[in-house]
Amino acid sequence: MQIINQTLENFTISYPLETLAPLERILFIDIETTGFTARSSSLYLIGTAYYQTGCWHIRQWFAENNTDEAAMLEDFFTFASNYTHLIHFNGNNFDLPYLLQKCEQHKLSYTFDNFTGIDIYKRISPYKFFLHTPNCKQKTLEELIGIDREDIYNGGELISIYHEYVKAPTDEARQFLLLHNSDDMKGMLQILPLLAFYDLFNGPIRAKKVQANHYVDYHGHNRQELLMKLSLSTPLPLNISNLSNGCYFSGEASEGILKVPVYEEEMKYFYSNYKDYYYLPEEDVALHKSVASFVDKEHRTQATAATCYTRKYATYLPQWDIFMEPFFKRDYKSKELFFELTEEMKTDRDFFSRYAQYLLGRMAKTY
């Protein structure tokens, strides 16, 4: 077994990682194996990245052959015991289960129970389509933010190189194997700024300015929209824009703009307990039986779910599901929901901050 240490000089991360944990308590991990199943493959490299004495460092445990596995695992877990947070890329699905299976094989009792785990892939992948990327593989995300790698092989191609290395070790093959893992570790650190999109949809957003905007649409109709200028908790590493259900978002660095259509029209509020109501066709309204029982029978009918409503002309904002109640619809079968924009809401900045957070969360899930 060999242990290789590398210091990353002048290496910085443009993401506030210290908001997750003290930098000195965070350990990044990535492993290299000859297969997906621990029982039928070998663990030949464990790579870590950590912050110490003002610099980022990489430490790698490299197996000369599969007899080094147990020693690698013991030394790695001893080293890792100094940390509280473990960050990885899709490690929940592969790296961590694989290492635990190897521990079981070698009758070692190590676990990850004392670590707080953060899976970069799991945090970013729900927003794949919002990011306009075909997939969330690490190399794809690296390309998204303009990272170039030195290594020329992928993990699958390196399996045969490692097998050849075990038979006839060469410095060139060893460097290829170490470089791929080293680039994986550096790439993991460099794509951390993409966690800003996780923060965008899950962290606090502040609406710092809200105003109404009037415009003429493509068909020449006068329209209204709500224009919210947002302060984002974490700066975005790249400019992004998306349109969903009539709402438009654009973000750049620590600022975002959210445009939401405003509807000034008559809508309907439907009562759920329609059996307790009469519908008055001439007035086109439903009244509770305690009141409508005084109306002539010729002018009333038993209300149905589709006719049990009152009408209101007001200013409305859209909602995907129940963000605010009461909610209004244009007709009974309509799937579009709205709520009234009241005078009190118009001066409530906290309300607009919550509404912006709600809309962004729904926009991310509509793809």
Salt bridges, closest charged atoms under 4 A:
GLU32 OE1 - HIS180 NE2 3.94
GLU69 OE2 - LYS102 NZ 3.08
GLU69 OE1 - HIS106 NE2 2.79
ASP119 OD2 - HIS88 ND1 3.83
GLU142 OE1 - ARG149 NE 2.75
ASP151 OD1 - ARG149 NH1 3.04
ASP151 OD2 - HIS180 ND1 2.86
ASP183 OD1 - LYS186 NZ 3.79
ASP184 OD1 - ARG149 NH2 2.35
ASP184 OD2 - HIS180 NE2 3.35
ASP217 OD2 - HIS221 ND1 3.69
ASP217 OD2 - ARG223 NE 2.83
GLU255 OE2 - LYS208 NZ 2.58
GLU265 OE1 - ARG330 NE 2.95
GLU266 OE2 - ARG311 NH1 3.10
GLU282 OE2 - HIS299 ND1 2.89
ASP284 OD2 - ARG311 NE 3.37
ASP321 OD2 - ARG362 NE 2.97
GLU336 OE1 - ARG330 NH1 3.08
GLU340 OE1 - LYS312 NZ 2.77
GLU343 OE2 - LYS346 NZ 3.03
